[in-house]
Amino acid sequence: EVQLVESGGGLVQPGGSLRLSCAASGFTFSSHWMSWVRQAPGKGLEWVANIKQEGSEKDYVDSVKGRFTISRDNAKNSLYLQMNSLRAEDTAVYYCTRGLLNIWGQGTMVTVSS
Amino acid sequence: DVVMTQSPLSLPVTLGQPASISCRSSQSLVYSDGNTYLNWFQQRPGQSPRRLIYKVSNRDSGVPDRFSGSGSGTDFTLQISRVEAEDVGVYYCMQGTRWPYTFGQGTKLEIK
């Protein structure tokens, strides 16, 4: 079964850091672009970042550039999102997704609050 | 950034009746390879989003054939031929042609 399982969310103070992880299974992880998409409480969807198969290309939405870093470990079938200098507006459910969003994880909640 | 505008934002529908959602982009979504990367997603209450349609009109595996997508350039439509109770949720269009990829605001479908 194709599956993506996120972890690492939680409550963090403004200015703090958090690292999200996504464990992939059921498909050849190294063959696919991977992405993070987020959804603020009661709001719509926002594509945050994506990374090419071998990790050579990465793109970020402007609001997270310089603060977030997407990475992957193909040997471990894992995707990561390092989030630094967190702000209240980063509060959201963060979804790990495959390719052009044909597979989604269940999401992990990140809350930035003092 | 490409702005995706959906209408209506709220869609009350009687069971068994058709439904239609419009999505307009601020720029053409035709990519240099000739493809148009316009996708539709369904998010049922309390669930992760699920892709229904990719590249304008291609249904994903397992998606009922009552869902169909159409359009070109900047104007696109998702149609449901006969709404069922399980179709309740929020529907999003999304463009994957120009970075940053962007979503519409979402259309909430409810049963009358």
Interface residues (C-beta under 8 A of the other chain):
Chain A: V37 G44 L45 E46 W47 D59 V61 D62 Y95 L100 L101 N102 W104 G105 Q106 G107
Chain B: Y37 N39 F41 S48 P49 R50 R51 Y54 D60 Y92 M94 G96 W99 P100 Y101 T102 F103 G104 Q105 G106
